[in-house]
């Protein structure tokens, strides 16, 4: 008895893999753009001056894209993002702290900061990125 086999549809499979390979870089760039827009929107909710949004950078790397905050522009972003434990605030160059209040200025030698829970928007953006990428791949392959 002689057995034989025949491969059917191999050209269609090769064509689909070629399309996926071509769509990958475009989908990755679109995903990076979407993630950057998401990060900007989330950071803007915590920042009145706009420095945290201005600190966002998107750079091309050999294996993809990097979206980050430039901490030289807004060094407090780390505390807003990850939070801070309760701590004591003391004056650095003066003997007392001063801030405006009702009826004039308030003065203190130190203040107990209650801490801040933080809002990890970069973590959420990283978690959403695979779904964003899959959406862009599907859109590119369909269109």
C-alpha positions as CSV (number, residue, x, y, z in Angstrom):
1,X,0.0,0.0,0.0
2,X,1.4,3.4,-1.0
3,X,0.4,6.6,1.1
4,X,0.5,10.1,-0.3
5,X,-0.3,13.5,1.1
6,X,-1.1,16.8,-0.4
7,X,-0.9,20.3,1.3
8,X,-3.8,22.5,0.5
9,X,-4.0,26.2,1.3
10,X,-0.3,26.7,2.1
11,X,-0.1,29.8,-0.1
12,X,-3.0,31.4,1.8
13,X,-1.2,30.7,5.1
14,X,2.0,32.2,3.8
15,X,0.1,35.3,2.6
16,X,-1.6,35.7,5.9
17,X,1.7,35.4,7.8
18,X,3.3,38.0,5.5
19,X,0.4,40.4,6.1
20,X,0.7,39.9,9.9
21,X,4.5,40.6,9.6
22,X,3.8,43.8,7.7
23,X,1.1,44.9,10.1
24,X,3.1,44.4,13.2
25,X,5.3,47.5,13.2
26,X,2.3,49.7,12.2
27,X,0.1,48.2,15.0
28,X,2.9,48.6,17.5
29,X,3.3,52.3,16.6
30,X,-0.5,52.9,16.8
31,X,-0.5,51.1,20.2
32,X,2.3,53.3,21.5
33,X,0.4,56.4,20.4
34,X,-2.8,55.2,22.1
35,X,-0.9,54.4,25.3
36,X,0.8,57.8,25.3
37,X,-2.6,59.5,24.9
38,X,-4.0,57.4,27.8
39,X,-1.1,58.3,30.0
40,X,-1.4,62.0,29.2
41,X,-5.1,61.9,30.1
42,X,-4.5,60.2,33.4
43,X,-1.6,62.4,34.4
44,X,-3.6,65.5,33.5
45,X,-6.2,64.6,36.1
46,X,-3.6,65.0,38.8
47,X,-1.8,68.1,37.6
48,X,-2.9,71.7,37.3
49,X,0.3,73.2,36.0
50,X,0.7,70.7,33.1
51,X,4.3,69.8,34.0
52,X,3.4,66.1,34.5
53,X,1.9,65.9,31.0
54,X,4.8,67.8,29.6
55,X,7.2,65.3,31.2
56,X,5.8,62.4,29.2
57,X,8.2,61.1,26.6
58,X,7.7,58.5,23.9
59,X,10.9,57.1,22.3
60,X,11.6,54.3,19.8
61,X,13.8,51.5,21.0
62,X,15.1,48.4,19.2
63,X,12.4,46.2,20.6
64,X,9.5,48.6,20.7
65,X,8.6,51.9,22.3
66,X,9.2,53.4,25.7
67,X,6.7,55.7,27.3
68,X,8.0,57.4,30.4
69,X,8.0,60.5,32.6
70,X,11.1,62.7,32.5
71,X,11.6,63.3,36.2
72,X,13.7,66.3,35.6
73,X,10.6,68.1,34.3
74,X,8.2,66.9,37.1
75,X,10.1,65.1,39.9
76,X,7.0,64.8,42.0
77,X,5.4,62.5,39.4
78,X,6.9,59.5,41.3
79,X,4.9,60.3,44.4
80,X,1.7,61.1,42.6
81,X,2.0,57.8,40.6
82,X,3.2,55.4,43.3
83,X,1.9,57.3,46.4
84,X,3.7,58.3,49.6
85,X,3.6,57.1,53.2
86,X,2.7,59.5,55.9
87,X,5.7,61.7,56.7
88,X,6.9,64.9,58.4
89,X,7.6,68.0,56.2
90,X,10.2,70.3,57.6
91,X,11.5,73.6,56.2
92,X,14.8,73.2,54.2
93,X,16.3,76.7,54.2
94,X,14.2,78.6,56.7
95,X,13.1,78.1,60.3
96,X,9.4,77.8,59.6
97,X,7.0,76.8,56.8
98,X,4.6,79.4,55.5
99,X,1.5,79.1,53.4
100,X,-1.5,81.4,52.7
101,X,-4.6,80.8,54.7
102,X,-7.8,82.6,55.7
103,X,-7.0,85.8,57.4
104,X,-3.3,85.8,56.5
105,X,-0.4,83.4,56.5
106,X,0.0,80.2,58.5
107,X,3.4,79.3,60.1
108,X,4.7,76.0,61.4
109,X,8.0,74.4,62.2
110,X,6.8,71.2,60.6
111,X,3.7,69.5,59.2
112,X,2.6,65.9,59.3
113,X,1.6,64.9,55.8
114,X,-1.0,62.2,55.8
115,X,0.4,60.4,52.8
116,X,-1.1,59.7,49.4
117,X,-2.5,56.4,48.0
118,X,-1.2,57.1,44.5
119,X,-2.7,56.4,41.1
120,X,-0.6,53.9,39.0
121,X,-1.7,55.0,35.5
122,X,1.5,53.7,33.8
123,X,0.7,50.2,35.2
124,X,-2.8,50.4,33.8
125,X,-1.5,51.6,30.4
126,X,0.9,48.6,30.3
127,X,-1.9,46.2,31.2
128,X,-4.1,47.6,28.4
129,X,-1.3,47.6,25.7
130,X,-1.8,44.0,24.6
131,X,-5.5,44.6,24.0
132,X,-4.7,47.8,22.1
133,X,-2.1,45.9,20.0
134,X,-4.6,43.1,19.2
135,X,-7.2,45.7,18.2
136,X,-4.8,47.4,15.8
137,X,-3.6,44.1,14.3
138,X,-7.2,43.1,13.7
139,X,-8.1,46.4,12.1
140,X,-5.0,46.3,9.8
141,X,-5.7,42.8,8.7
142,X,-9.4,43.5,8.0
143,X,-8.8,46.8,6.3
